[in-house]
Amino acid sequence: MFTGIVEETGQVESLELRSSGARLRVRCSRVLEDAREGSSIAVNGVCLTAVELGANGFAADVSAETLRRSNLGELRPGALVNLERPLAASGRFGGHIVQGHVDATGELVSLEPHPAGHWWLRVRFPPGLARYIAEKGSIAVDGISLTIAAVEGSIFAAAIVPHTWRSTNLRARRPGERVNLEADILAKYLESLLRQGRGGAGLTEDKLRQLGY
């Protein structure tokens, strides 16, 4: 499990396409501190398994399904990627629950500067995610835990603070590019419980209202 708190930005060395997917090589440092072969590392919000470790980076295999569902297949040498190790049992939970399982990609519509180093991010999301997008809800964008500040049709917006701007690959992203989106797992579980409730006993919208939600 991850939290969407990016530890460092790595730099893509190569993406070697293969018949069954691809092998991605990333230059980095901090996420290697306690890594070993088989360790999980989130790359732009995608949970990957490190298969080669060196002093200055790691390699990971990317499945054809992951290439189809995420933006990893578009990475080119020199591209910045967000990196995060799984949350340790003794770690602080700073963002929200991020599984590293990307649901879909969205389109970066705009990234506008605001006073004092703040930014306003707008992302167009696919229809299949609409039921999970809610104002003040959580979403992971390229592995970054963000709070949705506004929703207008098929576009959501989020405020980007200076630290997030400096510490992630957002500073290198441009309008029109695809970003990885992972909806909040709690919203998915709630949807599942409500669906079961409609078919019989279980959690229902009326019960939620009675509980104050």
Number of C-alpha atoms within 10 A of each C-alpha: 16 25 23 31 24 25 14 20 24 24 21 20 19 18 21 13 15 12 7 11 17 20 16 24 22 25 20 19 15 16 20 19 8 8 15 15 13 13 17 22 24 27 24 30 32 27 26 21 18 22 15 14 18 12 10 11 20 24 22 24 20 23 15 15 10 20 15 13 16 23 21 22 18 11 16 14 13 13 17 24 26 25 29 26 24 19 17 10 7 6 8 9 14 12 18 21 20 28 21 26 21 23 16 20 23 23 19 20 19 18 20 12 12 12 6 8 12 16 20 15 20 23 25 21 22 15 9 9 16 15 11 19 20 16 15 13 15 25 26 28 22 30 32 27 24 21 20 20 17 17 18 10 10 14 18 21 21 21 19 20 14 12 10 19 15 13 15 24 22 21 12 10 16 13 13 13 15 21 24 24 30 25 24 19 17 13 16 13 11 14 15 12 15 17 15 14 15 12 9 9 8 12 17 18 14 10 13 11 9 9 8 7 8
